[in-house]
Amino acid sequence: MQRLWALTHALEVRSKSMARTLGVTGPQRLVIRIIGQMPNASARDVSDTLGMHPSTLTGILARLEAQKMIVRTKDSEDRRVARLQLTRGGEAIDRERKGTVEAAVRRAMGRADPPVLANAMTMLELLTAELERD
């Protein structure tokens, strides 16, 4: 448990650091990265991809829109659905960068052997399933 709490704390610290240096938090950057990979995705597409509750995503999207990182446009076939695109500001954030959570993950994964990565992935999947079950 101590390692999980340490990981949670490290993620929070890095997210705050990203907010200071990049202008977006870790979760906001993750949403930007997904929209960059899935242009014209709906909010449902993004929440399904991230396994994020839609109400959590709604707040993140509102903040990103206020920061002019994304734009929402109504779907021409279903006006209830908004399609998400990155603005130039969002595109500037949507690239590999030092000081981000994903950069730290990439470095750590590069230092681990494949069996260690496979075991870590299995453990993360089991833990996620348990947490979602309760």
mmCIF file of the C-alpha atoms, coordinates in Angstrom:
data_MODEL
# 
_entry.id   MODEL 
# 
loop_
_atom_site.group_PDB 
_atom_site.id 
_atom_site.type_symbol 
_atom_site.label_atom_id 
_atom_site.label_alt_id 
_atom_site.label_comp_id 
_atom_site.label_asym_id 
_atom_site.label_entity_id 
_atom_site.label_seq_id 
_atom_site.pdbx_PDB_ins_code 
_atom_site.Cartn_x 
_atom_site.Cartn_y 
_atom_site.Cartn_z 
_atom_site.occupancy 
_atom_site.B_iso_or_equiv 
_atom_site.pdbx_formal_charge 
_atom_site.auth_seq_id 
_atom_site.auth_comp_id 
_atom_site.auth_asym_id 
_atom_site.auth_atom_id 
_atom_site.pdbx_PDB_model_num 
ATOM 1   C CA . MET A 1 1   ? 0.000   0.000  0.000   1.00 0.00 ? 1   MET A CA 1 
ATOM 2   C CA . GLN A 1 2   ? 2.831   2.378  0.787   1.00 0.00 ? 2   GLN A CA 1 
ATOM 3   C CA . ARG A 1 3   ? 4.053   2.193  -2.827  1.00 0.00 ? 3   ARG A CA 1 
ATOM 4   C CA . LEU A 1 4   ? 0.547   2.945  -4.146  1.00 0.00 ? 4   LEU A CA 1 
ATOM 5   C CA . TRP A 1 5   ? 0.245   6.000  -1.911  1.00 0.00 ? 5   TRP A CA 1 
ATOM 6   C CA . ALA A 1 6   ? 3.697   7.129  -3.009  1.00 0.00 ? 6   ALA A CA 1 
ATOM 7   C CA . LEU A 1 7   ? 2.684   6.705  -6.660  1.00 0.00 ? 7   LEU A CA 1 
ATOM 8   C CA . THR A 1 8   ? -0.537  8.656  -6.121  1.00 0.00 ? 8   THR A CA 1 
ATOM 9   C CA . HIS A 1 9   ? 1.393   11.454 -4.421  1.00 0.00 ? 9   HIS A CA 1 
ATOM 10  C CA . ALA A 1 10  ? 4.028   11.535 -7.185  1.00 0.00 ? 10  ALA A CA 1 
ATOM 11  C CA . LEU A 1 11  ? 1.288   11.759 -9.836  1.00 0.00 ? 11  LEU A CA 1 
ATOM 12  C CA . GLU A 1 12  ? -0.338  14.672 -8.004  1.00 0.00 ? 12  GLU A CA 1 
ATOM 13  C CA . VAL A 1 13  ? 2.991   16.491 -7.641  1.00 0.00 ? 13  VAL A CA 1 
ATOM 14  C CA . ARG A 1 14  ? 3.834   15.987 -11.327 1.00 0.00 ? 14  ARG A CA 1 
ATOM 15  C CA . SER A 1 15  ? 0.349   17.124 -12.356 1.00 0.00 ? 15  SER A CA 1 
ATOM 16  C CA . LYS A 1 16  ? 0.744   20.366 -10.370 1.00 0.00 ? 16  LYS A CA 1 
ATOM 17  C CA . SER A 1 17  ? 4.183   20.879 -11.891 1.00 0.00 ? 17  SER A CA 1 
ATOM 18  C CA . MET A 1 18  ? 2.698   20.407 -15.357 1.00 0.00 ? 18  MET A CA 1 
ATOM 19  C CA . ALA A 1 19  ? 0.016   22.973 -14.552 1.00 0.00 ? 19  ALA A CA 1 
ATOM 20  C CA . ARG A 1 20  ? 2.747   25.495 -13.734 1.00 0.00 ? 20  ARG A CA 1 
ATOM 21  C CA . THR A 1 21  ? 5.013   24.722 -16.703 1.00 0.00 ? 21  THR A CA 1 
ATOM 22  C CA . LEU A 1 22  ? 2.553   23.713 -19.450 1.00 0.00 ? 22  LEU A CA 1 
ATOM 23  C CA . GLY A 1 23  ? -0.648  25.366 -18.278 1.00 0.00 ? 23  GLY A CA 1 
ATOM 24  C CA . VAL A 1 24  ? -2.517  22.047 -18.088 1.00 0.00 ? 24  VAL A CA 1 
ATOM 25  C CA . THR A 1 25  ? -2.740  19.326 -15.455 1.00 0.00 ? 25  THR A CA 1 
ATOM 26  C CA . GLY A 1 26  ? -1.925  15.682 -16.056 1.00 0.00 ? 26  GLY A CA 1 
ATOM 27  C CA . PRO A 1 27  ? -5.568  14.683 -16.647 1.00 0.00 ? 27  PRO A CA 1 
ATOM 28  C CA . GLN A 1 28  ? -6.106  17.682 -18.959 1.00 0.00 ? 28  GLN A CA 1 
ATOM 29  C CA . ARG A 1 29  ? -3.018  16.763 -20.967 1.00 0.00 ? 29  ARG A CA 1 
ATOM 30  C CA . LEU A 1 30  ? -4.192  13.157 -21.223 1.00 0.00 ? 30  LEU A CA 1 
ATOM 31  C CA . VAL A 1 31  ? -7.504  14.341 -22.675 1.00 0.00 ? 31  VAL A CA 1 
ATOM 32  C CA . ILE A 1 32  ? -5.629  16.594 -25.125 1.00 0.00 ? 32  ILE A CA 1 
ATOM 33  C CA . ARG A 1 33  ? -3.465  13.648 -26.199 1.00 0.00 ? 33  ARG A CA 1 
ATOM 34  C CA . ILE A 1 34  ? -6.540  11.464 -26.804 1.00 0.00 ? 34  ILE A CA 1 
ATOM 35  C CA . ILE A 1 35  ? -8.325  14.178 -28.802 1.00 0.00 ? 35  ILE A CA 1 
ATOM 36  C CA . GLY A 1 36  ? -5.118  14.634 -30.817 1.00 0.00 ? 36  GLY A CA 1 
ATOM 37  C CA . GLN A 1 37  ? -5.156  10.920 -31.642 1.00 0.00 ? 37  GLN A CA 1 
ATOM 38  C CA . MET A 1 38  ? -8.915  10.856 -32.279 1.00 0.00 ? 38  MET A CA 1 
ATOM 39  C CA . PRO A 1 39  ? -9.862  14.118 -34.046 1.00 0.00 ? 39  PRO A CA 1 
ATOM 40  C CA . ASN A 1 40  ? -13.616 14.745 -34.098 1.00 0.00 ? 40  ASN A CA 1 
ATOM 41  C CA . ALA A 1 41  ? -14.192 12.291 -31.261 1.00 0.00 ? 41  ALA A CA 1 
ATOM 42  C CA . SER A 1 42  ? -17.248 12.777 -29.094 1.00 0.00 ? 42  SER A CA 1 
ATOM 43  C CA . ALA A 1 43  ? -17.021 13.209 -25.338 1.00 0.00 ? 43  ALA A CA 1 
ATOM 44  C CA . ARG A 1 44  ? -18.365 9.664  -24.999 1.00 0.00 ? 44  ARG A CA 1 
ATOM 45  C CA . ASP A 1 45  ? -15.556 8.371  -27.248 1.00 0.00 ? 45  ASP A CA 1 
ATOM 46  C CA . VAL A 1 46  ? -12.972 10.080 -25.043 1.00 0.00 ? 46  VAL A CA 1 
ATOM 47  C CA . SER A 1 47  ? -14.518 8.940  -21.744 1.00 0.00 ? 47  SER A CA 1 
ATOM 48  C CA . ASP A 1 48  ? -14.782 5.359  -23.034 1.00 0.00 ? 48  ASP A CA 1 
ATOM 49  C CA . THR A 1 49  ? -11.163 5.402  -24.225 1.00 0.00 ? 49  THR A CA 1 
ATOM 50  C CA . LEU A 1 50  ? -9.909  6.702  -20.884 1.00 0.00 ? 50  LEU A CA 1 
ATOM 51  C CA . GLY A 1 51  ? -12.299 4.749  -18.684 1.00 0.00 ? 51  GLY A CA 1 
ATOM 52  C CA . MET A 1 52  ? -13.195 8.110  -17.153 1.00 0.00 ? 52  MET A CA 1 
ATOM 53  C CA . HIS A 1 53  ? -16.619 8.953  -15.749 1.00 0.00 ? 53  HIS A CA 1 
ATOM 54  C CA . PRO A 1 54  ? -18.439 11.332 -18.141 1.00 0.00 ? 54  PRO A CA 1 
ATOM 55  C CA . SER A 1 55  ? -19.028 13.940 -15.412 1.00 0.00 ? 55  SER A CA 1 
ATOM 56  C CA . THR A 1 56  ? -15.283 14.050 -14.684 1.00 0.00 ? 56  THR A CA 1 
ATOM 57  C CA . LEU A 1 57  ? -14.563 14.525 -18.369 1.00 0.00 ? 57  LEU A CA 1 
ATOM 58  C CA . THR A 1 58  ? -17.190 17.274 -18.662 1.00 0.00 ? 58  THR A CA 1 
ATOM 59  C CA . GLY A 1 59  ? -15.281 19.434 -16.162 1.00 0.00 ? 59  GLY A CA 1 
ATOM 60  C CA . ILE A 1 60  ? -11.965 18.817 -17.908 1.00 0.00 ? 60  ILE A CA 1 
ATOM 61  C CA . LEU A 1 61  ? -13.451 19.662 -21.317 1.00 0.00 ? 61  LEU A CA 1 
ATOM 62  C CA . ALA A 1 62  ? -14.978 22.875 -19.947 1.00 0.00 ? 62  ALA A CA 1 
ATOM 63  C CA . ARG A 1 63  ? -11.604 23.984 -18.559 1.00 0.00 ? 63  ARG A CA 1 
ATOM 64  C CA . LEU A 1 64  ? -9.789  23.094 -21.795 1.00 0.00 ? 64  LEU A CA 1 
ATOM 65  C CA . GLU A 1 65  ? -12.378 24.980 -23.822 1.00 0.00 ? 65  GLU A CA 1 
ATOM 66  C CA . ALA A 1 66  ? -12.044 28.024 -21.529 1.00 0.00 ? 66  ALA A CA 1 
ATOM 67  C CA . GLN A 1 67  ? -8.252  27.855 -22.032 1.00 0.00 ? 67  GLN A CA 1 
ATOM 68  C CA . LYS A 1 68  ? -8.834  27.695 -25.803 1.00 0.00 ? 68  LYS A CA 1 
ATOM 69  C CA . MET A 1 69  ? -7.113  24.299 -26.057 1.00 0.00 ? 69  MET A CA 1 
ATOM 70  C CA . ILE A 1 70  ? -10.113 22.594 -27.676 1.00 0.00 ? 70  ILE A CA 1 
ATOM 71  C CA . VAL A 1 71  ? -13.225 23.520 -29.610 1.00 0.00 ? 71  VAL A CA 1 
ATOM 72  C CA . ARG A 1 72  ? -16.533 21.709 -29.638 1.00 0.00 ? 72  ARG A CA 1 
ATOM 73  C CA . THR A 1 73  ? -18.627 21.654 -32.787 1.00 0.00 ? 73  THR A CA 1 
ATOM 74  C CA . LYS A 1 74  ? -22.090 20.174 -33.127 1.00 0.00 ? 74  LYS A CA 1 
ATOM 75  C CA . ASP A 1 75  ? -22.277 16.946 -35.097 1.00 0.00 ? 75  ASP A CA 1 
ATOM 76  C CA . SER A 1 76  ? -24.034 17.638 -38.401 1.00 0.00 ? 76  SER A CA 1 
ATOM 77  C CA . GLU A 1 77  ? -26.043 14.406 -38.156 1.00 0.00 ? 77  GLU A CA 1 
ATOM 78  C CA . ASP A 1 78  ? -26.869 14.484 -34.442 1.00 0.00 ? 78  ASP A CA 1 
ATOM 79  C CA . ARG A 1 79  ? -27.027 17.972 -32.909 1.00 0.00 ? 79  ARG A CA 1 
ATOM 80  C CA . ARG A 1 80  ? -26.945 16.450 -29.391 1.00 0.00 ? 80  ARG A CA 1 
ATOM 81  C CA . VAL A 1 81  ? -23.362 15.294 -29.979 1.00 0.00 ? 81  VAL A CA 1 
ATOM 82  C CA . ALA A 1 82  ? -20.379 17.645 -29.912 1.00 0.00 ? 82  ALA A CA 1 
ATOM 83  C CA . ARG A 1 83  ? -17.226 16.771 -31.828 1.00 0.00 ? 83  ARG A CA 1 
ATOM 84  C CA . LEU A 1 84  ? -13.916 17.710 -30.229 1.00 0.00 ? 84  LEU A CA 1 
ATOM 85  C CA . GLN A 1 85  ? -10.894 19.180 -31.981 1.00 0.00 ? 85  GLN A CA 1 
ATOM 86  C CA . LEU A 1 86  ? -7.662  20.688 -30.767 1.00 0.00 ? 86  LEU A CA 1 
ATOM 87  C CA . THR A 1 87  ? -6.933  24.357 -31.345 1.00 0.00 ? 87  THR A CA 1 
ATOM 88  C CA . ARG A 1 88  ? -3.416  25.547 -32.133 1.00 0.00 ? 88  ARG A CA 1 
ATOM 89  C CA . GLY A 1 89  ? -2.896  25.923 -28.400 1.00 0.00 ? 89  GLY A CA 1 
ATOM 90  C CA . GLY A 1 90  ? -4.006  22.342 -27.844 1.00 0.00 ? 90  GLY A CA 1 
ATOM 91  C CA . GLU A 1 91  ? -1.808  21.117 -30.680 1.00 0.00 ? 91  GLU A CA 1 
ATOM 92  C CA . ALA A 1 92  ? 1.176   22.797 -29.012 1.00 0.00 ? 92  ALA A CA 1 
ATOM 93  C CA . ILE A 1 93  ? 0.527   20.723 -25.877 1.00 0.00 ? 93  ILE A CA 1 
ATOM 94  C CA . ASP A 1 94  ? -0.139  17.528 -27.875 1.00 0.00 ? 94  ASP A CA 1 
ATOM 95  C CA . ARG A 1 95  ? 3.432   16.385 -28.333 1.00 0.00 ? 95  ARG A CA 1 
ATOM 96  C CA . GLU A 1 96  ? 5.992   14.459 -26.349 1.00 0.00 ? 96  GLU A CA 1 
ATOM 97  C CA . ARG A 1 97  ? 7.463   16.676 -23.650 1.00 0.00 ? 97  ARG A CA 1 
ATOM 98  C CA . LYS A 1 98  ? 9.861   16.447 -20.759 1.00 0.00 ? 98  LYS A CA 1 
ATOM 99  C CA . GLY A 1 99  ? 8.378   16.896 -17.319 1.00 0.00 ? 99  GLY A CA 1 
ATOM 100 C CA . THR A 1 100 ? 5.135   15.052 -18.068 1.00 0.00 ? 100 THR A CA 1 
ATOM 101 C CA . VAL A 1 101 ? 3.681   11.921 -16.523 1.00 0.00 ? 101 VAL A CA 1 
ATOM 102 C CA . GLU A 1 102 ? 3.958   10.108 -19.838 1.00 0.00 ? 102 GLU A CA 1 
ATOM 103 C CA . ALA A 1 103 ? 7.656   11.013 -20.160 1.00 0.00 ? 103 ALA A CA 1 
ATOM 104 C CA . ALA A 1 104 ? 8.300   9.499  -16.727 1.00 0.00 ? 104 ALA A CA 1 
ATOM 105 C CA . VAL A 1 105 ? 6.309   6.386  -17.660 1.00 0.00 ? 105 VAL A CA 1 
ATOM 106 C CA . ARG A 1 106 ? 8.212   6.065  -20.932 1.00 0.00 ? 106 ARG A CA 1 
ATOM 107 C CA . ARG A 1 107 ? 11.565  6.297  -19.129 1.00 0.00 ? 107 ARG A CA 1 
ATOM 108 C CA . ALA A 1 108 ? 10.542  3.755  -16.479 1.00 0.00 ? 108 ALA A CA 1 
ATOM 109 C CA . MET A 1 109 ? 9.225   1.335  -19.093 1.00 0.00 ? 109 MET A CA 1 
ATOM 110 C CA . GLY A 1 110 ? 12.472  1.664  -21.016 1.00 0.00 ? 110 GLY A CA 1 
ATOM 111 C CA . ARG A 1 111 ? 14.401  0.495  -17.956 1.00 0.00 ? 111 ARG A CA 1 
ATOM 112 C CA . ALA A 1 112 ? 12.211  -2.553 -17.243 1.00 0.00 ? 112 ALA A CA 1 
ATOM 113 C CA . ASP A 1 113 ? 12.523  -5.986 -18.810 1.00 0.00 ? 113 ASP A CA 1 
ATOM 114 C CA . PRO A 1 114 ? 9.494   -7.315 -20.764 1.00 0.00 ? 114 PRO A CA 1 
ATOM 115 C CA . PRO A 1 115 ? 8.526   -9.865 -18.064 1.00 0.00 ? 115 PRO A CA 1 
ATOM 116 C CA . VAL A 1 116 ? 8.567   -7.118 -15.431 1.00 0.00 ? 116 VAL A CA 1 
ATOM 117 C CA . LEU A 1 117 ? 6.341   -4.941 -17.635 1.00 0.00 ? 117 LEU A CA 1 
ATOM 118 C CA . ALA A 1 118 ? 3.949   -7.846 -18.237 1.00 0.00 ? 118 ALA A CA 1 
ATOM 119 C CA . ASN A 1 119 ? 3.685   -8.525 -14.496 1.00 0.00 ? 119 ASN A CA 1 
ATOM 120 C CA . ALA A 1 120 ? 3.150   -4.838 -13.753 1.00 0.00 ? 120 ALA A CA 1 
ATOM 121 C CA . MET A 1 121 ? 0.401   -4.629 -16.382 1.00 0.00 ? 121 MET A CA 1 
ATOM 122 C CA . THR A 1 122 ? -1.307  -7.698 -14.945 1.00 0.00 ? 122 THR A CA 1 
ATOM 123 C CA . MET A 1 123 ? -1.176  -6.239 -11.435 1.00 0.00 ? 123 MET A CA 1 
ATOM 124 C CA . LEU A 1 124 ? -2.549  -2.882 -12.613 1.00 0.00 ? 124 LEU A CA 1 
ATOM 125 C CA . GLU A 1 125 ? -5.412  -4.633 -14.426 1.00 0.00 ? 125 GLU A CA 1 
ATOM 126 C CA . LEU A 1 126 ? -6.254  -6.722 -11.333 1.00 0.00 ? 126 LEU A CA 1 
ATOM 127 C CA . LEU A 1 127 ? -6.136  -3.682 -9.056  1.00 0.00 ? 127 LEU A CA 1 
ATOM 128 C CA . THR A 1 128 ? -8.272  -1.619 -11.436 1.00 0.00 ? 128 THR A CA 1 
ATOM 129 C CA . ALA A 1 129 ? -10.865 -4.398 -11.642 1.00 0.00 ? 129 ALA A CA 1 
ATOM 130 C CA . GLU A 1 130 ? -11.007 -4.664 -7.846  1.00 0.00 ? 130 GLU A CA 1 
ATOM 131 C CA . LEU A 1 131 ? -11.375 -0.919 -7.374  1.00 0.00 ? 131 LEU A CA 1 
ATOM 132 C CA . GLU A 1 132 ? -14.124 -0.717 -9.993  1.00 0.00 ? 132 GLU A CA 1 
ATOM 133 C CA . ARG A 1 133 ? -15.957 -3.630 -8.379  1.00 0.00 ? 133 ARG A CA 1 
ATOM 134 C CA . ASP A 1 134 ? -16.311 -2.065 -4.935  1.00 0.00 ? 134 ASP A CA 1 
# 
